[in-house]
Every structure is written in structure tokens, then in C-alpha cells.
Amino acid sequence: VGLRWLRFLGMAAALCSATTQASCTVLHQERLHEGVYRDLERQKYKEHFNLLDKHTTLAIQLETENSKMLMTRKPQA
């Protein structure tokens, strides 16, 4: 009876160890995935911010050029 009990305890310990390792691996992979997702979101935010900044700069330049053209245009009579 003692040998069976030791075998059972050994198999139970091995099963618990494997389960713990598997769950830790899954949690680690989830954290890595979340980190990659956050990095992609940050990168996308920066790109959108840069595009907005360029768009604003171009809009200001266009408005300035239009104002200059209107000022230099001779009035037609």
C-alpha cells in the first residue's frame, strides 16, 4: 500500500508542477501579447498625431498662400 501511495503522490506532484508551469507560460504569453498590442497602439497614436500636425501645417500654409494671392490680385472692373 505504501508504494502505491508514493507513486500516486509522485504523479500528483508532477501533474501539479506541469499545470503550474503551463499556466505561468500562458500568463507570460498573454502579457507579451498585451505589451505588443500597447506598443502598436502607441505607435499608431504617434503616427496619427504626426499626420495631424502635418495636415495642420499644410492647411496654414495654404491659407497664407491664398491670402497672399487675394492681396496681390488686381481688382477687375
C-alpha positions in Angstrom: 0.0 0.0 0.0 2.9 2.4 0.8 4.4 2.1 -2.7 1.1 2.8 -4.4 0.7 5.9 -2.2 4.2 7.2 -3.1 3.5 6.6 -6.8 0.2 8.5 -6.5 1.9 11.4 -4.7 4.7 11.5 -7.2 2.2 11.6 -10.1 0.1 14.2 -8.4 3.2 16.4 -7.8 4.3 16.0 -11.4 0.8 16.9 -12.6 0.6 20.0 -10.3 4.1 21.1 -11.5 3.2 20.7 -15.1 -0.1 22.5 -14.6 1.6 25.4 -12.8 4.3 25.7 -15.5 1.6 25.6 -18.3 -0.5 28.3 -16.6 2.6 30.5 -16.0 3.6 30.1 -19.7 0.1 31.1 -20.8 0.1 34.2 -18.5 3.5 35.2 -19.8 2.4 34.9 -23.4 -0.8 36.9 -22.6 1.4 39.7 -21.0 3.7 39.7 -24.0 0.7 39.9 -26.3 -0.8 42.8 -24.3 2.6 44.6 -24.4 2.9 44.2 -28.2 -0.7 45.5 -28.6 0.0 48.5 -26.4 3.2 49.3 -28.4 1.3 49.1 -31.6 -1.4 51.4 -30.2 1.2 53.9 -29.1 2.9 53.8 -32.5 -0.4 54.3 -34.3 -1.2 57.2 -32.0 2.1 58.8 -32.7 1.6 58.3 -36.5 -1.9 59.9 -36.3 -0.5 62.8 -34.3 2.3 63.4 -36.8 -0.2 63.3 -39.7 -2.5 65.7 -37.9 0.5 68.0 -37.3 1.5 67.9 -41.0 -2.1 68.5 -42.0 -2.4 71.5 -39.8 0.9 72.9 -41.1 -0.2 72.4 -44.7 -3.6 74.0 -44.0 -1.9 77.1 -42.5 0.5 77.3 -45.5 -2.4 77.0 -47.9 -4.4 79.7 -46.1 -1.4 82.0 -46.1 -0.8 81.5 -49.8 -4.5 82.1 -50.6 -4.4 85.3 -48.6 -1.3 86.5 -50.4 -2.9 85.7 -53.8 -6.0 87.6 -52.9 -4.0 90.6 -51.8 -1.8 90.7 -54.9 -4.7 90.1 -57.3 -5.8 93.3 -59.1 -9.4 94.2 -58.8 -11.3 93.6 -62.0 -13.5 96.5 -63.0 
